[in-house]
Amino acid sequence: MMNNPPLERYNRQMLFFENGEVAQQRLMSKHVAIVGIGATGSVLANHLTRSGVGELTLIDRDIVEKSNLQRQMLFNENDAENKTPKAIAAKENLTDMNRDVKINAIVDDIRNQEIETHLGECNLILDGTDNMDTRFLINDISVKYNIPWIYGGVVRARGMTVTVIPGKTPCFRCLFPEAHTRQGETCDTVGVINTVVDIIASYQATEALKWLSEETKTIREDMLQIDVWENETELFPFQGSLNPECPCCQKKQFSFLEKGEGSIGSVSLCGRNTVQILPNTPLQSPITEIAERWRPFSNTEVTPFLIRTKYRDYDISLFANGRMLVQGTDNQQVALQVYNELTGIEQ
Ligand SMILES: [Zn+2]
């Protein structure tokens, strides 16, 4: 088994797999997308890169902030100072870990139609996001393209994970039929402890390894919930959870995908005092030209990925596709106004 030098680094893992090198080769032929490279996403990307997955697509719309460093393991002080997009910073770090993994970094919102197409070509989608709306969108893509996804959510000291396999398990909407209609707790209102992040993401990564190596005998068939502070673990078996009336997995109505089209798309980001504007109308000129118009404002900078400036009381980041982050407010109307003023495009 060990006469294949590129596989030597996976020796311990192949000893563990029931099918040894065959399982490793399966893993190395797979393409995984991680949506959200924050706290859980960093841990997921770390494990999958070290395990030797074939291709990894990292999708994140955000830039690294100092307040991320408490729990987002792939980033450091330099990334925060340079306000590097998370997907880019993560790719650099992960490439140093394992050069054999092909890593794609996408600095954009998952609502972009091209990303749906990209996700449709993956073998597995992993949830590293921080909000339910995006998870319902991932669930729609999962069922539409028949691709499994693994949910992981953390808040306070609690975490939860579910493995969704279309056609085999209940989907996320079967399990949380009403969750999209109410505002849940998020880490910007109640905080989060960093250890529960690793625990939940490690459970997700373990399920991912089972699926990708095709050693699926023990794949999880329940919802796991843990509270690391209160020392509580609960399992909720799937039996009876599949909803025969489920709009997503039974009726194939992908309302979260449809909602994305044509909507203005402004959203408040978890824990950030930041609003993202995802415009309908493309920018009229390249961002380097816009940067010239912004010169009179203080601290205008052009980086390879974005331009940023200080405008009124807000820190502004504008990406080449017209997406803008307005830091310093949670108010979407205020942020839209700022977008209009800075780009001259009414949204
Ligand atoms: Zn369902």
Residues whose N, C-alpha, C, O or C-beta is under 5 A from the ligand:
A	BS01	ZN	P170 C171 R173 C174 C246 C248 C249 Q250
